[in-house]
Amino acid sequence: MKEKDIFRIQAQLLKALANEARLKIVDRLAKGECSVGELIEVIGLDPSTVSKHLALLRAHGIVRDRRDGNVVYYKLLTPCVLNFFACATQVLKERLGR
């Protein structure tokens, strides 16, 4: 893979994370697998909107789903994205002088 392709793909991945609701989903899934219903409660958005966010995260390989009967559960597939959270928090702290 060419370097320019890597940067393009990384930019797409960062765009997938660049949304408050999706960041909340990733943060919740960092604590463990949970159902779509629980994510709807945590995020506070309607089911179709949460499903769209989950589909985008799944398409980028950030989360994985599994079905148990009528319930769909999601799991964080790439916990390394939490390093991004830590880095973003550090940038904010330095920017705010804390």
KOLKOL-875521 format. One record per residue (C-alpha): residue in three letters; z, y, x. Coordinates in steps of 0.5 Angstrom, whole numbers, padded with zeros to 4 digits, always signed. Layout:
<pts>
AlaZYX ...
</pts>
This chain:
<pts>
Met+0000+0000+0000 Lys-0002+0007+0003 Glu+0003+0012+0004 Lys+0000+0017-0001 Asp+0001+0011-0007 Ile+0008+0010-0005 Phe+0010+0017-0006 Arg+0006+0017-0013 Ile+0010+0011-0015 Gln+0016+0014-0013 Ala+0015+0021-0017 Gln+0013+0016-0023 Leu+0020+0013-0022 Leu+0024+0019-0021 Lys+0020+0022-0027 Ala+0023+0016-0031 Leu+0030+0018-0029 Ala+0029+0025-0030 Asn+0032+0025-0037 Glu+0039+0026-0040 Ala+0039+0020-0045 Arg+0036+0016-0040 Leu+0041+0018-0034 Lys+0046+0016-0040 Ile+0043+0009-0041 Val+0043+0008-0034 Asp+0050+0010-0033 Arg+0053+0006-0039 Leu+0049+0000-0036 Ala+0052+0001-0029 Lys+0058-0002-0033 Gly+0055-0008-0035 Glu+0050-0011-0040 Cys+0050-0008-0047 Ser+0047-0009-0054 Val+0042-0004-0056 Gly+0047-0002-0062 Glu+0052+0000-0057 Leu+0047+0004-0053 Ile+0045+0008-0059 Glu+0053+0010-0060 Val+0054+0012-0053 Ile+0047+0016-0053 Gly+0048+0019-0060 Leu+0041+0019-0061 Asp+0037+0015-0067 Pro+0035+0008-0066 Ser+0027+0009-0065 Thr+0029+0014-0059 Val+0033+0010-0056 Ser+0028+0004-0056 Lys+0023+0009-0053 His+0027+0011-0047 Leu+0029+0003-0046 Ala+0022+0001-0046 Leu+0020+0007-0041 Leu+0026+0004-0036 Arg+0024-0003-0037 Ala+0017-0001-0036 His+0019+0002-0029 Gly+0023-0004-0027 Ile+0030-0001-0028 Val+0033-0005-0034 Arg+0031-0012-0037 Asp+0032-0014-0044 Arg+0034-0021-0047 Arg+0035-0023-0054 Asp+0040-0027-0057 Gly+0038-0028-0064 Asn+0037-0021-0067 Val+0041-0017-0062 Val+0037-0015-0056 Tyr+0042-0014-0050 Tyr+0040-0009-0044 Lys+0042-0010-0036 Leu+0041-0006-0030 Leu+0036-0009-0026 Thr+0036-0005-0020 Pro+0043-0002-0019 Cys+0041+0001-0013 Val+0039+0007-0017 Leu+0046+0009-0018 Asn+0045+0011-0010 Phe+0041+0016-0013 Phe+0047+0018-0018 Ala+0051+0019-0012 Cys+0046+0023-0008 Ala+0045+0028-0014 Thr+0053+0029-0015 Gln+0053+0030-0007 Val+0048+0036-0008 Leu+0051+0039-0014 Lys+0058+0039-0010 Glu+0055+0042-0004 Arg+0051+0047-0008 Leu+0057+0049-0012 Gly+0061+0050-0006 Arg+0066+0044-0008 
</pts>
